[in-house]
Amino acid sequence: METVTVTETLDDDIDRIRDAVTDIGPFMRAADFDDVVVDGDIVRITNHVGLATIELELEIVADSDAVLTYEQRDGIFEEMVTRYTLTETDEGVEIEATTEFAVQAKLIGPVLDATVVSRQRRLELRSQFEYLESLSE
């Protein structure tokens, strides 16, 4: 399994951040995916990464330690789960997003490997954090 973690401290109220993260449509679109469709607890995303087109079907799952957790139901990964946690600090609210994934062996190669996926995932998570920051301006 590969792990990508991005952490940032936002100068905002934890309830406002929680509300923004759990407003799934806008929050997922903030990752700059090419297409996002939300249907209840199912989220379908399409994203072009280099020469590859990634299509994932994600399911939002209950997780008592996270404000939002989703895992892949269908897609390119053997398995993939992302968790977002919020922690109040003296400086504001720390948000941490961690994605754990395993790329299917048949997809590892010059077009799509764990390094490319990790780099892309960091960009997506940072875009979501920038979106959250813009809401408090």
C-alpha positions as CSV (number, residue, x, y, z in Angstrom):
1,M,0.0,0.0,0.0
2,E,1.1,3.5,-0.8
3,T,0.1,6.5,1.5
4,V,-0.3,10.1,0.6
5,T,-0.9,12.6,3.5
6,V,-1.4,16.3,3.3
7,T,-2.0,18.5,6.3
8,E,-2.8,22.2,6.6
9,T,-3.9,24.5,9.4
10,L,-6.8,26.8,8.5
11,D,-7.8,29.9,10.4
12,D,-11.5,29.1,10.6
13,D,-14.2,27.6,12.8
14,I,-14.2,23.7,12.9
15,D,-18.0,23.5,12.3
16,R,-17.7,25.6,9.1
17,I,-14.9,23.4,7.9
18,R,-16.8,20.2,8.8
19,D,-19.9,21.5,6.9
20,A,-17.8,22.4,3.8
21,V,-16.0,19.0,3.8
22,T,-19.3,17.1,4.1
23,D,-20.9,19.1,1.3
24,I,-19.7,16.3,-0.9
25,G,-20.4,17.7,-4.4
26,P,-18.6,21.1,-4.1
27,F,-15.8,19.6,-2.0
28,M,-15.0,16.8,-4.5
29,R,-15.2,19.2,-7.4
30,A,-12.7,21.4,-5.6
31,A,-10.1,18.6,-6.3
32,D,-10.2,19.7,-10.0
33,F,-11.5,16.3,-11.2
34,D,-12.8,16.5,-14.8
35,D,-16.2,15.2,-13.7
36,V,-18.0,14.5,-10.4
37,V,-21.4,12.9,-10.0
38,V,-22.8,12.5,-6.5
39,D,-25.7,10.1,-5.9
40,G,-26.4,9.7,-2.2
41,D,-23.3,8.0,-0.7
42,I,-21.9,7.1,-4.1
43,V,-19.5,9.5,-5.9
44,R,-18.3,8.9,-9.4
45,I,-15.3,10.8,-10.6
46,T,-13.4,11.0,-13.9
47,N,-10.0,12.5,-14.1
48,H,-7.3,12.6,-16.9
49,V,-3.8,12.0,-15.5
50,G,-1.2,12.2,-18.2
51,L,-2.2,9.8,-20.9
52,A,-4.6,7.9,-18.6
53,T,-8.2,8.5,-17.8
54,I,-9.1,7.4,-14.3
55,E,-12.7,6.6,-13.5
56,L,-13.6,5.7,-9.9
57,E,-16.8,4.9,-8.1
58,L,-16.4,5.8,-4.5
59,E,-18.6,5.1,-1.5
60,I,-18.8,7.3,1.6
61,V,-18.4,5.1,4.6
62,A,-18.9,5.6,8.4
63,D,-15.7,6.3,10.3
64,S,-15.9,7.6,13.9
65,D,-12.4,9.1,13.7
66,A,-12.9,11.1,10.5
67,V,-15.1,13.8,9.3
68,L,-15.2,12.2,5.9
69,T,-14.1,8.8,4.6
70,Y,-14.6,7.2,1.2
71,E,-13.4,4.1,-0.4
72,Q,-13.2,2.8,-3.9
73,R,-16.0,0.5,-5.0
74,D,-14.9,0.2,-8.6
75,G,-11.9,1.6,-10.4
76,I,-8.2,1.2,-11.1
77,F,-7.0,0.4,-7.6
78,E,-6.8,-2.9,-5.9
79,E,-8.0,-0.8,-2.9
80,M,-8.2,2.9,-2.1
81,V,-9.5,4.7,0.9
82,T,-9.3,8.4,1.9
83,R,-9.9,9.9,5.3
84,Y,-10.2,13.6,6.3
85,T,-9.7,14.5,10.0
86,L,-10.1,17.8,11.8
87,T,-8.3,18.9,14.9
88,E,-8.7,22.2,16.8
89,T,-5.4,23.8,17.6
90,D,-4.2,27.1,19.0
91,E,-3.6,28.3,15.4
92,G,-7.0,27.2,14.0
93,V,-8.2,23.9,12.6
94,E,-5.8,21.3,11.3
95,I,-7.1,19.3,8.5
96,E,-5.4,16.1,7.5
97,A,-6.2,14.0,4.5
98,T,-4.7,10.6,4.0
99,T,-5.2,8.4,1.0
100,E,-4.0,4.8,1.1
101,F,-4.0,2.9,-2.2
102,A,-2.6,0.0,-4.1
103,V,-2.4,0.2,-7.9
104,Q,-3.4,-3.0,-9.7
105,A,-0.3,-4.7,-11.0
106,K,-1.5,-4.7,-14.6
107,L,-1.6,-0.9,-14.6
108,I,1.8,-0.3,-13.2
109,G,4.1,0.9,-16.0
110,P,5.2,4.0,-17.8
111,V,1.7,5.6,-18.0
112,L,0.5,5.1,-14.5
113,D,2.5,4.1,-11.4
114,A,2.4,4.8,-7.7
115,T,4.6,7.8,-8.1
116,V,2.3,9.4,-10.7
117,V,-0.7,8.6,-8.6
118,S,0.9,10.0,-5.4
119,R,1.9,13.3,-7.1
120,Q,-1.6,13.7,-8.6
121,R,-3.3,12.9,-5.3
122,R,-1.3,15.6,-3.5
123,L,-2.4,18.2,-6.0
124,E,-6.0,17.1,-5.6
125,L,-5.9,17.3,-1.8
126,R,-4.1,20.7,-1.9
127,S,-6.8,22.0,-4.2
128,Q,-9.5,20.9,-1.8
129,F,-7.6,22.7,1.1
130,E,-7.3,25.9,-1.0
131,Y,-11.1,25.7,-1.6
132,L,-11.7,25.4,2.1
133,E,-9.4,28.4,2.8
134,S,-11.2,30.5,0.1
135,L,-14.5,29.9,1.9
136,S,-13.2,31.7,5.0
137,E,-12.0,34.8,3.2
